[in-house]
């Protein structure tokens, strides 16, 4: 996935969640929304010098891409000639020579960039430890979801931004430890909310702000103002 494709996905998510276009760069999006997510970091393949991405930085700084590791295994294998071992240091020296942290581990996936440890994913950018996800940007530890931006440890979600430790959420922003949340903003520890904002510890509600019940028309007036505040748009 290239930057243009990633920004297209970001814009689709913005349109779904905020009903607004995204005008920020990927770097700006990352700083604003993914600041607390453990994303893959850039390192160099120790065998080729090429740029690669890993979920953890190793102490010995030996890295090899999944592709290059598999290529070496196919062409010559990883076994070496027996050497004369005198002490533990000899063993550790050889261990450091052969021990590479494999990077960009991607399995049964397609169109992946700057990511590590993805299973059955498609169209992912700078994400880590995700499974069965499509169209995810800057996301960590999520599963069976699509159109995620800066989300972590969540499942069965779609068109979400900054959804953490939650499930079955859609078209929502900044949701924590909640389930069955739709079209909502700033939700924590809630269940089954639709069109709610700044709510915590409540269930089975709609058109609430700060746990207060509003009329539908009043709610949407405030929602527009809050979205403009989130995106720092001048009226």
KOLRODREN-989133 format. One line per field, with one value per atom (N, C-alpha, C): residue number from 1; residue in three letters; atom name; x, y, z. Coordinates in Angstrom, 3 decimals. Example, Ala and Ser with C-alpha at 12.3 -4.5 7.8 and 13.67 -1.06 7.14 Angstrom:
# residues 2
pos	1 1 1 2 2 2
code	ALA ALA ALA SER SER SER
site	N CA C N CA C
c1	13.190 12.300 13.200 12.850 13.670 12.900
c2	-5.690 -4.500 -3.300 -2.250 -1.060 0.030
c3	7.800 7.800 7.800 7.080 7.140 7.870
# end
This chain:
# residues 235
pos	1 1 1 2 2 2 3 3 3 4 4 4 5 5 5 6 6 6 7 7 7 8 8 8 9 9 9 10 10 10 11 11 11 12 12 12 13 13 13 14 14 14 15 15 15 16 16 16 17 17 17 18 18 18 19 19 19 20 20 20 21 21 21 22 22 22 23 23 23 24 24 24 25 25 25 26 26 26 27 27 27 28 28 28 29 29 29 30 30 30 31 31 31 32 32 32 33 33 33 34 34 34 35 35 35 36 36 36 37 37 37 38 38 38 39 39 39 40 40 40 41 41 41 42 42 42 43 43 43 44 44 44 45 45 45 46 46 46 47 47 47 48 48 48 49 49 49 50 50 50 51 51 51 52 52 52 53 53 53 54 54 54 55 55 55 56 56 56 57 57 57 58 58 58 59 59 59 60 60 60 61 61 61 62 62 62 63 63 63 64 64 64 65 65 65 66 66 66 67 67 67 68 68 68 69 69 69 70 70 70 71 71 71 72 72 72 73 73 73 74 74 74 75 75 75 76 76 76 77 77 77 78 78 78 79 79 79 80 80 80 81 81 81 82 82 82 83 83 83 84 84 84 85 85 85 86 86 86 87 87 87 88 88 88 89 89 89 90 90 90 91 91 91 92 92 92 93 93 93 94 94 94 95 95 95 96 96 96 97 97 97 98 98 98 99 99 99 100 100 100 101 101 101 102 102 102 103 103 103 104 104 104 105 105 105 106 106 106 107 107 107 108 108 108 109 109 109 110 110 110 111 111 111 112 112 112 113 113 113 114 114 114 115 115 115 116 116 116 117 117 117 118 118 118 119 119 119 120 120 120 121 121 121 122 122 122 123 123 123 124 124 124 125 125 125 126 126 126 127 127 127 128 128 128 129 129 129 130 130 130 131 131 131 132 132 132 133 133 133 134 134 134 135 135 135 136 136 136 137 137 137 138 138 138 139 139 139 140 140 140 141 141 141 142 142 142 143 143 143 144 144 144 145 145 145 146 146 146 147 147 147 148 148 148 149 149 149 150 150 150 151 151 151 152 152 152 153 153 153 154 154 154 155 155 155 156 156 156 157 157 157 158 158 158 159 159 159 160 160 160 161 161 161 162 162 162 163 163 163 164 164 164 165 165 165 166 166 166 167 167 167 168 168 168 169 169 169 170 170 170 171 171 171 172 172 172 173 173 173 174 174 174 175 175 175 176 176 176 177 177 177 178 178 178 179 179 179 180 180 180 181 181 181 182 182 182 183 183 183 184 184 184 185 185 185 186 186 186 187 187 187 188 188 188 189 189 189 190 190 190 191 191 191 192 192 192 193 193 193 194 194 194 195 195 195 196 196 196 197 197 197 198 198 198 199 199 199 200 200 200 201 201 201 202 202 202 203 203 203 204 204 204 205 205 205 206 206 206 207 207 207 208 208 208 209 209 209 210 210 210 211 211 211 212 212 212 213 213 213 214 214 214 215 215 215 216 216 216 217 217 217 218 218 218 219 219 219 220 220 220 221 221 221 222 222 222 223 223 223 224 224 224 225 225 225 226 226 226 227 227 227 228 228 228 229 229 229 230 230 230 231 231 231 232 232 232 233 233 233 234 234 234 235 235 235
code	UNK UNK UNK UNK UNK UNK UNK UNK UNK UNK UNK UNK UNK UNK UNK UNK UNK UNK UNK UNK UNK UNK UNK UNK UNK UNK UNK UNK UNK UNK UNK UNK UNK UNK UNK UNK UNK UNK UNK UNK UNK UNK UNK UNK UNK UNK UNK UNK UNK UNK UNK UNK UNK UNK UNK UNK UNK UNK UNK UNK UNK UNK UNK UNK UNK UNK UNK UNK UNK UNK UNK UNK UNK UNK UNK UNK UNK UNK UNK UNK UNK UNK UNK UNK UNK UNK UNK UNK UNK UNK UNK UNK UNK UNK UNK UNK UNK UNK UNK UNK UNK UNK UNK UNK UNK UNK UNK UNK UNK UNK UNK UNK UNK UNK UNK UNK UNK UNK UNK UNK UNK UNK UNK UNK UNK UNK UNK UNK UNK UNK UNK UNK UNK UNK UNK UNK UNK UNK UNK UNK UNK UNK UNK UNK UNK UNK UNK UNK UNK UNK UNK UNK UNK UNK UNK UNK UNK UNK UNK UNK UNK UNK UNK UNK UNK UNK UNK UNK UNK UNK UNK UNK UNK UNK UNK UNK UNK UNK UNK UNK UNK UNK UNK UNK UNK UNK UNK UNK UNK UNK UNK UNK UNK UNK UNK UNK UNK UNK UNK UNK UNK UNK UNK UNK UNK UNK UNK UNK UNK UNK UNK UNK UNK UNK UNK UNK UNK UNK UNK UNK UNK UNK UNK UNK UNK UNK UNK UNK UNK UNK UNK UNK UNK UNK UNK UNK UNK UNK UNK UNK UNK UNK UNK UNK UNK UNK UNK UNK UNK UNK UNK UNK UNK UNK UNK UNK UNK UNK UNK UNK UNK UNK UNK UNK UNK UNK UNK UNK UNK UNK UNK UNK UNK UNK UNK UNK UNK UNK UNK UNK UNK UNK UNK UNK UNK UNK UNK UNK UNK UNK UNK UNK UNK UNK UNK UNK UNK UNK UNK UNK UNK UNK UNK UNK UNK UNK UNK UNK UNK UNK UNK UNK UNK UNK UNK UNK UNK UNK UNK UNK UNK UNK UNK UNK UNK UNK UNK UNK UNK UNK UNK UNK UNK UNK UNK UNK UNK UNK UNK UNK UNK UNK UNK UNK UNK UNK UNK UNK UNK UNK UNK UNK UNK UNK UNK UNK UNK UNK UNK UNK UNK UNK UNK UNK UNK UNK UNK UNK UNK UNK UNK UNK UNK UNK UNK UNK UNK UNK UNK UNK UNK UNK UNK UNK UNK UNK UNK UNK UNK UNK UNK UNK UNK UNK UNK UNK UNK UNK UNK UNK UNK UNK UNK UNK UNK UNK UNK UNK UNK UNK UNK UNK UNK UNK UNK UNK UNK UNK UNK UNK UNK UNK UNK UNK UNK UNK UNK UNK UNK UNK UNK UNK UNK UNK UNK UNK UNK UNK UNK UNK UNK UNK UNK UNK UNK UNK UNK UNK UNK UNK UNK UNK UNK UNK UNK UNK UNK UNK UNK UNK UNK UNK UNK UNK UNK UNK UNK UNK UNK UNK UNK UNK UNK UNK UNK UNK UNK UNK UNK UNK UNK UNK UNK UNK UNK UNK UNK UNK UNK UNK UNK UNK UNK UNK UNK UNK UNK UNK UNK UNK UNK UNK UNK UNK UNK UNK UNK UNK UNK UNK UNK UNK UNK UNK UNK UNK UNK UNK UNK UNK UNK UNK UNK UNK UNK UNK UNK UNK UNK UNK UNK UNK UNK UNK UNK UNK UNK UNK UNK UNK UNK UNK UNK UNK UNK UNK UNK UNK UNK UNK UNK UNK UNK UNK UNK UNK UNK UNK UNK UNK UNK UNK UNK UNK UNK UNK UNK UNK UNK UNK UNK UNK UNK UNK UNK UNK UNK UNK UNK UNK UNK UNK UNK UNK UNK UNK UNK UNK UNK UNK UNK UNK UNK UNK UNK UNK UNK UNK UNK UNK UNK UNK UNK UNK UNK UNK UNK UNK UNK UNK UNK UNK UNK UNK UNK UNK UNK UNK UNK UNK UNK UNK UNK UNK UNK UNK UNK UNK UNK UNK UNK UNK UNK UNK UNK UNK UNK UNK UNK UNK UNK UNK UNK UNK UNK UNK UNK UNK UNK UNK UNK UNK UNK UNK UNK UNK UNK UNK UNK UNK UNK UNK UNK UNK UNK UNK UNK UNK UNK UNK UNK UNK UNK UNK UNK UNK UNK UNK UNK UNK UNK UNK UNK UNK UNK UNK UNK UNK UNK UNK UNK UNK UNK UNK UNK UNK UNK UNK UNK UNK UNK UNK UNK UNK UNK
site	N CA C N CA C N CA C N CA C N CA C N CA C N CA C N CA C N CA C N CA C N CA C N CA C N CA C N CA C N CA C N CA C N CA C N CA C N CA C N CA C N CA C N CA C N CA C N CA C N CA C N CA C N CA C N CA C N CA C N CA C N CA C N CA C N CA C N CA C N CA C N CA C N CA C N CA C N CA C N CA C N CA C N CA C N CA C N CA C N CA C N CA C N CA C N CA C N CA C N CA C N CA C N CA C N CA C N CA C N CA C N CA C N CA C N CA C N CA C N CA C N CA C N CA C N CA C N CA C N CA C N CA C N CA C N CA C N CA C N CA C N CA C N CA C N CA C N CA C N CA C N CA C N CA C N CA C N CA C N CA C N CA C N CA C N CA C N CA C N CA C N CA C N CA C N CA C N CA C N CA C N CA C N CA C N CA C N CA C N CA C N CA C N CA C N CA C N CA C N CA C N CA C N CA C N CA C N CA C N CA C N CA C N CA C N CA C N CA C N CA C N CA C N CA C N CA C N CA C N CA C N CA C N CA C N CA C N CA C N CA C N CA C N CA C N CA C N CA C N CA C N CA C N CA C N CA C N CA C N CA C N CA C N CA C N CA C N CA C N CA C N CA C N CA C N CA C N CA C N CA C N CA C N CA C N CA C N CA C N CA C N CA C N CA C N CA C N CA C N CA C N CA C N CA C N CA C N CA C N CA C N CA C N CA C N CA C N CA C N CA C N CA C N CA C N CA C N CA C N CA C N CA C N CA C N CA C N CA C N CA C N CA C N CA C N CA C N CA C N CA C N CA C N CA C N CA C N CA C N CA C N CA C N CA C N CA C N CA C N CA C N CA C N CA C N CA C N CA C N CA C N CA C N CA C N CA C N CA C N CA C N CA C N CA C N CA C N CA C N CA C N CA C N CA C N CA C N CA C N CA C N CA C N CA C N CA C N CA C N CA C N CA C N CA C N CA C N CA C N CA C N CA C N CA C N CA C N CA C N CA C N CA C N CA C N CA C N CA C N CA C N CA C N CA C N CA C N CA C N CA C N CA C N CA C N CA C N CA C N CA C
c1	0.838 0.000 0.878 0.584 1.340 0.595 1.248 0.666 -0.658 -0.745 -1.984 -3.149 -2.908 -3.958 -4.354 -3.347 -3.632 -4.475 -4.130 -4.899 -6.323 -6.499 -7.851 -8.698 -8.120 -8.843 -9.145 -8.156 -8.373 -9.545 -9.598 -10.667 -12.024 -12.069 -13.329 -13.795 -12.861 -13.213 -13.709 -13.029 -13.459 -14.863 -15.123 -16.447 -17.523 -17.214 -18.195 -18.409 -17.314 -17.406 -17.794 -17.136 -17.316 -18.149 -18.407 -19.041 -18.208 -16.886 -15.948 -14.812 -14.204 -13.015 -11.806 -10.840 -9.566 -8.580 -7.973 -6.997 -5.608 -5.421 -4.141 -3.275 -1.975 -1.047 -1.046 -0.431 -0.342 0.449 1.517 2.302 1.471 0.666 -0.201 -1.272 -1.843 -2.837 -2.223 -1.014 -0.331 -0.085 0.383 0.652 -0.638 -1.695 -2.924 -3.733 -3.756 -4.657 -3.962 -2.726 -2.064 -0.918 -0.933 0.164 0.352 -0.668 -0.571 -0.598 -0.335 -0.379 1.036 1.331 2.650 2.729 3.126 3.176 4.545 4.628 5.933 6.898 8.175 9.185 10.097 10.720 11.601 12.995 13.504 14.860 15.464 16.683 17.320 17.564 17.303 17.648 19.166 19.646 21.082 21.823 21.111 21.764 21.826 20.924 20.882 20.955 20.644 20.620 19.323 18.387 17.127 16.244 15.356 14.438 13.390 13.092 12.042 11.370 10.352 9.526 9.336 9.443 9.335 8.474 7.863 7.026 7.834 9.063 9.908 11.349 12.080 13.485 14.334 15.138 15.980 17.263 17.771 18.990 20.177 20.280 21.446 21.300 20.127 19.904 20.142 19.920 19.990 18.581 18.324 16.996 17.100 16.055 15.951 14.473 14.138 12.740 12.283 11.006 10.440 10.809 10.738 11.060 12.517 13.452 14.866 15.209 14.540 14.752 14.330 13.174 12.679 13.551 14.055 14.917 16.208 16.820 18.047 17.770 16.653 16.302 16.147 15.548 15.322 16.630 17.501 18.716 19.837 20.044 21.198 20.914 19.772 19.447 20.143 19.769 20.299 21.263 21.486 22.475 23.889 24.830 26.220 27.144 28.382 29.366 29.658 29.899 30.238 31.550 31.563 32.745 33.233 34.492 35.077 34.625 33.895 33.372 34.243 34.732 35.595 34.867 33.916 33.257 31.893 31.194 29.871 29.975 31.066 31.231 31.223 31.854 31.846 30.419 29.625 28.222 27.455 27.654 26.933 27.351 28.625 29.098 28.440 28.359 27.714 26.211 25.623 24.190 23.909 24.757 24.574 24.759 25.560 25.769 24.562 23.857 22.759 21.372 21.319 20.026 19.556 18.594 18.000 16.534 16.105 14.678 13.995 13.043 12.335 11.336 11.336 10.477 9.433 8.461 7.385 6.786 6.439 5.833 4.368 4.090 2.747 2.322 1.176 0.730 -0.659 -0.791 -2.076 -2.694 -1.876 -2.320 -1.850 -2.472 -2.146 -2.187 -1.311 -1.228 -0.964 0.162 0.549 1.803 1.857 3.024 3.372 4.678 5.203 4.523 4.259 3.517 4.263 3.871 4.500 3.469 3.542 2.691 1.213 0.863 -0.530 -0.961 -2.182 -2.727 -4.029 -4.107 -5.345 -5.877 -4.985 -5.360 -5.109 -5.852 -5.650 -5.691 -4.862 -4.854 -4.587 -3.382 -2.999 -1.763 -1.746 -0.627 -0.158 1.136 1.769 0.909 0.583 -0.235 0.465 -0.002 0.711 -0.252 0.070 -0.658 -2.168 -2.542 -3.953 -4.279 -5.542 -5.967 -7.321 -7.458 -8.723 -9.268 -8.396 -8.802 -8.539 -9.360 -9.188 -9.221 -8.345 -8.311 -8.109 -6.942 -6.611 -5.349 -5.361 -4.258 -3.863 -2.572 -2.060 -2.836 -3.036 -3.843 -3.062 -3.477 -2.746 -3.709 -3.434 -4.129 -5.615 -6.072 -7.502 -7.814 -9.092 -9.469 -10.836 -10.989 -12.273 -12.954 -12.201 -12.691 -12.240 -12.821 -12.380 -12.573 -11.794 -11.803 -11.559 -10.377 -9.966 -8.833 -8.870 -7.789 -7.410 -6.161 -5.646 -6.489 -6.803 -7.570 -6.678 -7.028 -6.239 -7.105 -6.730 -7.360 -8.882 -9.378 -10.823 -11.210 -12.482 -12.927 -14.315 -14.571 -15.880 -16.296 -15.351 -15.620 -15.408 -16.084 -15.862 -16.076 -15.289 -15.325 -15.199 -14.076 -13.849 -12.479 -12.402 -11.164 -10.939 -9.781 -9.407 -10.429 -10.691 -11.530 -10.607 -10.645 -9.747 -10.529 -10.060 -10.621 -12.139 -12.633 -14.081 -14.477 -15.790 -16.277 -17.580 -17.783 -19.016 -19.330 -18.387 -18.561 -18.520 -19.221 -19.228 -19.394 -18.771 -18.921 -18.713 -17.700 -17.518 -16.082 -15.914 -14.612 -14.367 -13.179 -12.703 -13.632 -13.674 -14.494 -13.567 -13.844 -12.996 -13.853 -13.429 -14.069 -15.585 -16.046 -17.480 -17.863 -19.177 -19.661 -20.977 -21.176 -22.381 -22.578 -21.573 -21.603 -21.645 -22.556 -22.630 -22.838 -22.211 -22.384 -22.163 -21.157 -20.963 -19.535 -19.346 -18.055 -17.763 -16.552 -16.116 -17.030 -16.845 -17.657 -16.737 -17.092 -16.301 -17.207 -16.897 -17.593 -19.104 -19.516 -20.939 -21.351 -22.661 -23.194 -24.423 -24.439 -25.604 -26.034 -25.135 -25.450 -25.462 -26.384 -26.442 -26.590 -25.737 -25.759 -25.703 -24.562 -24.308 -22.906 -22.696 -21.411 -21.055 -19.775 -19.281 -20.143 -20.285 -21.080 -20.233 -20.546 -19.804 -20.745 -20.542 -21.209 -22.724 -23.214 -24.658 -24.914 -26.172 -26.521 -27.881 -28.037 -29.332 -29.899 -29.064 -29.495 -29.182 -29.849 -29.512 -29.793 -29.090 -29.214 -28.911 -27.838 -27.402 -26.064 -25.864 -24.568 -24.270 -23.098 -22.708 -23.747 -24.240 -25.242 -26.552 -26.803 -28.064 -28.884 -30.154 -31.020 -31.396 -31.154 -31.517 -32.557 -33.262 -34.117 -33.242 -33.734 -32.936 -32.390 -33.233 -32.807 -31.714 -31.863 -30.856 -29.535 -29.642 -28.454 -27.611 -28.233 -27.476 -26.888 -27.508 -26.891 -25.569 -25.592 -24.373 -23.349 -23.811 -22.871 -22.061 -22.700 -21.982 -20.922 -21.262 -20.297 -19.117 -19.427 -18.377 -17.442 -17.987 -17.135 -16.231 -16.758 -15.930 -14.831 -15.157 -14.131 -13.064 -13.479 -12.517 -11.551 -12.091 -11.284 -10.710 -10.994 -10.469 -10.818 -12.083 -12.584 -13.208 -12.823 -13.415 -14.829 -15.722 -17.106 -17.179
c2	-1.191 0.000 1.248 2.200 3.445 4.541 5.682 6.772 7.260 7.313 7.770 6.839 5.553 4.585 4.701 4.887 5.024 6.266 7.373 8.610 8.480 7.711 7.481 6.750 5.746 5.026 5.951 6.764 7.731 8.642 9.123 10.021 9.328 8.065 7.317 7.164 6.950 6.831 8.174 9.262 10.597 10.903 10.557 10.818 10.064 8.842 8.026 8.494 8.862 9.230 10.690 11.595 13.031 13.728 13.026 13.654 14.839 14.696 15.739 15.127 15.945 15.526 15.597 14.727 14.815 15.617 16.627 17.445 17.337 16.393 16.224 15.195 15.322 14.337 13.105 12.022 10.819 11.078 11.841 12.167 12.945 13.884 14.664 13.776 12.879 11.938 11.062 10.574 9.704 10.431 11.673 12.445 12.748 13.030 13.453 12.302 11.158 10.086 8.813 8.576 7.307 7.483 8.550 8.881 7.843 7.090 6.138 4.678 4.453 3.104 2.622 1.385 0.797 0.282 1.148 0.820 0.276 -0.417 -0.892 0.276 0.010 1.044 0.695 1.714 1.534 1.102 0.029 -0.454 -0.851 -1.392 -1.830 -3.335 -3.987 -5.398 -5.517 -6.303 -6.412 -7.115 -7.836 -8.567 -7.765 -6.804 -6.048 -4.536 -4.068 -2.635 -1.963 -2.709 -2.106 -1.778 -0.819 -0.418 -1.502 -1.758 -2.714 -2.255 -3.002 -2.563 -3.715 -3.401 -4.427 -3.944 -4.896 -4.519 -4.293 -4.798 -4.595 -4.377 -3.574 -3.324 -4.293 -5.097 -6.094 -5.472 -6.048 -5.525 -5.651 -6.780 -6.973 -6.324 -5.735 -4.985 -5.806 -7.100 -7.947 -8.174 -7.734 -7.870 -8.476 -9.169 -9.681 -9.751 -9.322 -9.369 -10.813 -11.011 -12.343 -12.858 -11.968 -12.351 -12.805 -12.040 -12.396 -13.641 -13.812 -15.010 -16.252 -16.181 -17.312 -17.564 -16.508 -16.657 -17.379 -16.981 -17.648 -19.109 -19.372 -20.741 -21.606 -21.009 -21.759 -21.999 -20.982 -21.072 -21.867 -21.643 -22.277 -22.838 -22.522 -23.009 -22.212 -22.522 -21.772 -22.589 -23.823 -24.619 -24.155 -24.258 -23.875 -25.037 -24.953 -25.977 -25.994 -27.174 -27.312 -26.588 -25.835 -25.110 -25.638 -25.402 -25.814 -24.867 -25.374 -24.567 -24.741 -23.608 -23.636 -23.191 -22.300 -21.726 -21.153 -20.614 -20.019 -18.841 -18.080 -16.931 -17.357 -18.484 -18.982 -19.238 -19.852 -20.129 -18.832 -17.867 -16.596 -15.833 -15.894 -15.218 -15.798 -17.123 -17.758 -17.458 -17.503 -17.173 -15.784 -14.804 -13.451 -13.382 -14.282 -14.298 -14.844 -15.774 -16.424 -15.941 -15.222 -14.853 -13.504 -13.535 -12.318 -12.237 -11.047 -10.837 -10.662 -11.547 -11.471 -10.318 -9.514 -8.333 -8.480 -7.584 -7.579 -8.969 -9.572 -10.903 -10.781 -11.142 -10.975 -12.308 -12.822 -14.149 -14.084 -14.682 -14.718 -13.329 -12.373 -10.979 -10.336 -9.197 -8.543 -7.027 -6.355 -4.889 -4.337 -4.753 -4.381 -3.520 -2.472 -1.599 -1.196 -1.189 -0.711 -1.395 -2.675 -3.408 -4.664 -5.218 -6.430 -7.298 -8.577 -9.594 -9.353 -9.585 -9.502 -10.847 -11.244 -12.509 -12.250 -12.743 -12.654 -11.229 -10.300 -8.891 -8.394 -7.370 -6.730 -5.215 -4.538 -3.076 -2.515 -2.768 -2.295 -1.412 -0.348 0.596 0.839 0.575 0.834 0.321 -0.966 -1.603 -2.856 -3.364 -4.459 -5.381 -6.680 -7.683 -7.659 -7.603 -7.617 -8.874 -9.269 -10.486 -10.246 -10.779 -10.708 -9.279 -8.342 -6.942 -6.443 -5.500 -4.875 -3.359 -2.702 -1.239 -0.647 -0.923 -0.441 0.417 1.508 2.457 2.709 2.616 2.912 2.174 0.883 0.135 -1.036 -1.442 -2.459 -3.456 -4.733 -5.775 -5.877 -5.573 -5.635 -6.825 -7.227 -8.390 -8.273 -8.923 -9.038 -7.673 -6.734 -5.360 -4.773 -3.625 -2.924 -1.424 -0.672 0.779 1.265 0.906 1.352 2.342 3.383 4.357 4.540 4.238 4.437 3.702 2.449 1.630 0.536 0.061 -1.029 -1.951 -3.230 -4.290 -4.281 -4.166 -4.143 -5.117 -5.525 -6.494 -6.210 -6.693 -6.530 -5.058 -4.226 -2.800 -2.351 -1.274 -0.716 0.787 1.464 2.917 3.569 3.286 3.812 4.485 5.479 6.189 6.157 5.739 5.673 4.891 3.687 2.779 1.766 1.708 0.846 -0.152 -1.395 -2.412 -2.500 -2.461 -2.439 -3.392 -3.636 -4.548 -4.093 -4.455 -4.159 -2.673 -1.891 -0.439 -0.014 1.068 1.559 3.070 3.689 5.135 5.944 5.597 6.229 6.664 7.592 8.179 8.172 7.732 7.770 6.988 5.683 4.775 3.865 3.712 2.906 1.921 0.664 -0.377 -0.390 -0.443 -0.391 -1.377 -1.604 -2.553 -2.067 -2.395 -2.022 -0.505 0.203 1.660 2.077 2.968 3.427 4.937 5.555 6.992 7.843 7.524 8.200 8.717 9.657 10.296 10.343 10.041 10.100 9.274 7.978 7.037 6.155 5.951 5.052 4.172 2.864 1.899 1.956 1.832 1.904 0.717 0.506 -0.595 -0.137 -0.489 -0.268 1.207 2.039 3.458 3.791 4.636 5.144 6.653 7.352 8.812 9.381 9.109 9.684 10.286 11.294 11.989 12.265 12.105 12.349 11.614 10.311 9.522 8.411 8.076 7.027 6.231 4.907 4.004 3.948 4.103 4.000 2.970 2.587 1.574 1.874 1.386 1.423 2.837 3.751 5.141 5.648 6.751 7.481 8.962 9.796 11.246 11.785 11.268 11.766 12.474 13.533 14.197 14.367 13.908 13.956 13.271 12.115 11.332 12.077 13.102 13.853 13.588 13.304 13.031 14.334 14.404 15.568 15.189 16.203 15.986 15.776 15.030 14.677 15.911 16.919 18.114 18.858 18.992 19.677 18.905 17.583 16.746 17.004 17.025 17.174 18.575 19.573 20.905 20.866 20.212 20.096 19.176 18.122 17.207 17.921 18.762 19.504 20.399 21.061 21.938 21.132 19.975 19.151 18.587 18.163 17.674 18.778 19.990 21.116 21.382 21.235 21.416 20.348 19.096 17.995 18.249 18.682 18.893 20.308 21.095 22.461 23.269 23.196 23.929 25.242 26.306 27.604 27.680 28.270 28.420 29.566
c3	0.000 0.000 0.000 -0.866 -0.876 -0.109 0.050 0.843 0.264 -1.051 -1.687 -1.365 -1.413 -1.076 0.396 1.269 2.699 2.969 2.336 2.541 2.003 0.943 0.430 1.463 2.131 3.181 4.351 4.750 5.839 5.492 4.266 3.873 3.903 3.494 3.566 5.005 5.922 7.340 7.858 7.512 7.941 7.437 6.193 5.632 6.396 6.810 7.513 8.947 9.629 11.046 11.238 10.481 10.706 9.630 8.518 7.361 6.876 6.946 6.541 5.740 4.878 4.163 5.090 4.856 5.567 4.727 5.343 4.641 5.270 6.187 6.872 6.150 6.325 5.790 6.682 6.219 7.043 8.319 8.225 9.421 10.422 9.943 10.840 11.467 10.667 11.189 12.270 12.014 12.973 14.289 14.209 15.436 16.200 15.500 16.157 16.735 16.022 16.426 16.915 16.492 16.830 17.813 18.569 19.482 20.592 20.934 22.042 21.571 20.291 19.740 19.444 19.830 19.592 18.160 17.270 15.855 15.463 14.339 13.871 13.670 13.930 13.771 12.603 12.045 10.897 11.344 10.754 10.999 9.641 9.672 8.441 8.478 7.369 7.218 7.319 8.266 8.510 7.383 6.536 5.448 4.156 3.987 2.734 2.928 4.131 4.379 3.991 3.448 3.028 4.232 4.048 5.100 5.318 6.582 6.922 8.209 8.654 9.786 10.756 12.053 13.085 14.237 14.941 16.088 17.353 17.409 18.588 18.147 18.900 18.600 19.404 18.715 19.366 19.901 21.007 21.622 20.680 19.964 19.108 17.727 17.468 16.226 14.957 15.010 13.822 13.287 12.051 11.457 10.077 9.682 8.322 7.957 6.761 6.353 6.189 6.333 6.115 4.726 3.739 2.365 2.247 2.829 2.720 3.542 4.671 5.482 4.703 4.072 3.302 2.069 1.450 0.277 0.635 1.761 2.197 2.546 3.180 3.544 2.296 1.253 0.015 -0.745 -0.789 -1.608 -0.944 0.345 1.000 2.378 2.950 4.286 5.365 6.608 7.743 8.602 8.261 8.988 8.634 9.596 9.363 9.727 9.266 9.582 11.080 11.600 13.016 13.315 14.429 14.846 16.200 16.480 17.757 18.855 19.818 20.914 22.149 22.675 23.850 25.111 24.959 26.122 25.719 26.711 26.459 25.504 25.604 24.716 23.255 22.951 21.581 21.103 21.979 21.635 21.414 22.317 22.191 20.948 20.598 19.390 18.145 18.086 16.933 16.922 18.099 18.212 17.652 17.965 17.455 15.941 15.399 13.954 13.187 13.778 13.058 13.493 14.608 15.188 14.667 13.754 13.222 13.639 14.001 14.244 12.888 12.598 11.323 11.352 10.310 10.239 9.132 9.176 8.175 8.003 9.128 9.109 8.720 7.509 6.953 6.344 6.786 6.378 5.744 4.573 3.856 3.745 3.392 3.333 2.035 1.696 0.428 0.583 -0.159 -0.175 1.228 1.782 3.143 3.089 3.912 3.932 5.357 5.661 6.948 8.137 8.009 9.034 9.459 10.606 11.105 11.816 11.577 12.195 11.901 10.651 10.226 9.653 9.990 9.510 8.752 7.529 6.749 6.663 6.366 6.248 4.831 4.446 3.147 3.312 2.545 2.533 3.934 4.430 5.766 5.673 6.473 6.473 7.903 8.147 9.437 10.599 10.544 11.577 12.086 13.232 13.875 14.618 14.575 15.359 15.101 13.848 13.492 12.694 12.727 12.040 11.361 10.175 9.436 9.377 9.021 8.911 7.491 7.061 5.757 5.891 5.161 5.113 6.512 7.076 8.414 8.353 9.099 9.121 10.575 10.876 12.231 13.320 13.154 14.116 14.706 15.925 16.694 17.329 17.147 17.900 17.660 16.460 16.174 15.272 15.255 14.475 13.846 12.707 12.022 11.882 11.375 11.243 9.918 9.572 8.373 8.538 7.781 7.849 9.279 9.790 11.121 11.001 11.819 11.910 13.376 13.704 15.058 16.100 15.825 16.763 17.339 18.535 19.125 19.970 19.940 20.742 20.632 19.412 19.201 18.091 18.085 17.105 16.575 15.374 14.734 14.656 14.261 14.141 12.706 12.321 10.997 10.994 10.181 10.080 11.463 12.102 13.451 13.556 14.424 14.722 16.223 16.644 18.052 18.885 18.474 19.262 19.928 21.273 22.039 22.890 22.927 23.817 23.716 22.496 22.287 21.174 21.064 20.043 19.441 18.186 17.462 17.504 17.000 16.920 15.456 15.154 13.783 13.750 12.765 12.526 13.796 14.573 15.880 16.099 17.047 17.354 18.858 19.226 20.610 21.555 21.315 22.119 22.917 24.222 25.100 25.888 25.907 26.732 26.585 25.354 25.102 24.006 23.880 22.873 22.278 21.020 20.282 20.311 19.801 19.734 18.269 17.929 16.547 16.480 15.485 15.213 16.453 17.230 18.517 18.675 19.603 19.842 21.336 21.715 23.113 24.037 23.954 24.730 25.563 26.835 27.685 28.537 28.527 29.382 29.173 27.918 27.596 26.736 26.639 25.844 25.081 23.816 22.974 22.941 22.434 22.254 20.767 20.378 19.010 19.079 18.348 18.331 19.754 20.407 21.724 21.744 22.600 22.664 24.117 24.435 25.798 26.840 26.643 27.581 28.201 29.461 30.164 31.062 31.102 32.053 31.885 30.649 30.423 29.320 29.165 28.166 27.547 26.321 25.639 25.519 25.001 24.860 23.465 23.104 21.895 22.099 21.379 21.450 22.842 23.423 24.726 24.589 25.370 25.483 26.967 27.374 28.791 29.675 29.203 29.942 30.147 29.357 29.430 28.176 28.352 27.219 26.519 25.219 24.429 23.386 22.902 21.745 20.514 19.562 18.395 17.679 17.466 16.739 17.499 18.812 19.627 19.619 19.663 19.661 18.417 17.256 16.016 15.856 16.445 16.461 17.214 18.380 19.181 18.525 17.881 17.243 16.168 15.393 14.359 14.979 16.077 16.744 17.313 17.869 18.476 17.407 16.278 15.192 14.679 14.518 14.109 15.119 16.389 17.452 17.352 17.142 17.000 15.857 14.746 13.539 13.451 14.455 14.521 13.282 12.949 11.787 12.249 11.614 11.919 11.353 12.136 11.668 10.644
# end
